[in-house]
Amino acid sequence: MPDRYYSSEPIIGSSITLGGSEAHHLLHVMRAQPGLELIVFDGRGGEYAAHVSACQRSTVEVELGEHRAVERELPFELTLAVALPKGDRQRWLVEKCTELGVTKIIPLQLARSASKGEKKEKLSRYIIEASKQCGRNQLMEINEPKTWTQLLDEISEGQRILAHPSGQPLAASEHGNAKSEPVCIAIGPEGGFTDEEVSQASEVGWDVVGLGERILRIETAAVALATAIALD
């Protein structure tokens, strides 16, 4: 299968110009020549069969072929609200959530949060690279950070699941309707949610679930719960 490349500009017409890191990879890693077949997408849905038509010093001209209405999204909206971990763990989390089909990530600023997370532009690049690899044609969203109160006010419908050691097993929760309505899962910081935060969520209908006897890192808990919901 041809390699996939991302166009940061909406794809309109019969040809596009790739620049930046995409062109650099084609020119200096792939040693692209006219005629090289590839797939291009712009993150707005669908993909195009395409081929290189010309190579410039820092850009690549691409001739577009058939548009394919290919989507690899989950049949429901899956939101991850999470106190992002630090450093490379944050990148790993974003990449794996992209692969699992998470619709959007909402960074949380909680009472015990220790990291504000990478800049949105950097996280967006991680999403693009993961989308190229896993075949997604719609980019996972990264929202602006929210406080706990803001999240509880904003997410008021659908399945709402909070991970906490005091919760019931996931199998006993009410997540079985995930295929027909939006799902939001919330993962706390390294110190966990405070009792007050858990109580606030429970009062407005969030389902508190436990993820076993062991204490999981932020990214492990997030991916474990996202996997359980996405693949259920």
Summary of the structure (lengths in Angstrom):
residues: 232
radius of gyration: 20.0
end to end distance: 28.9
largest distance: 61.1
contacts: 722
relative contact order: 0.15
helix: 32%
strand: 29%
